[in-house]
Amino acid sequence: MKEENKKIYKEPIKTEMETNINVIYSENVFEIYTNNVSLQRQLNKIIGEPIEEYKIKRSIAGSKWKISLNDQSKINKIVLRAKIFEEK
C-alpha cells in the first residue's frame, strides 16, 4: 500500500531556522510560520494541516497556519503541547 500522506521535509540550515508567531488583530487571526521540521510535524498532529506549505522541489521547506482568535482550544493546544520555545 502506497503511503499517500508521507511528507518529506527539508531540514533548514541551523542558523536559518525560524518560527514566527503573529497576532493580526485586524483580521482576528493567530498566525504561525515555521521551517523547523520537528515543530511542523508537531503542529500537523496538534492542529491539523497548514494553510500553506512552501516547497523546494518535492520537499517541504516551511509551513504556515492561520487560526481564528476565537478558536481558543486550538491556541491553548499550541501553547501547551507544541515545543515552540525549545531550542535545538
Secondary structure, 3 states (H helix, E strand, C coil): CCCCCCCCECCCCHHHCCEEEEEEHHHCEEEEEECCHHHHHHHHHHHCCCCEEEEECCEEEEEEEEEECCCHHHHHHHHHHCCCCCCC
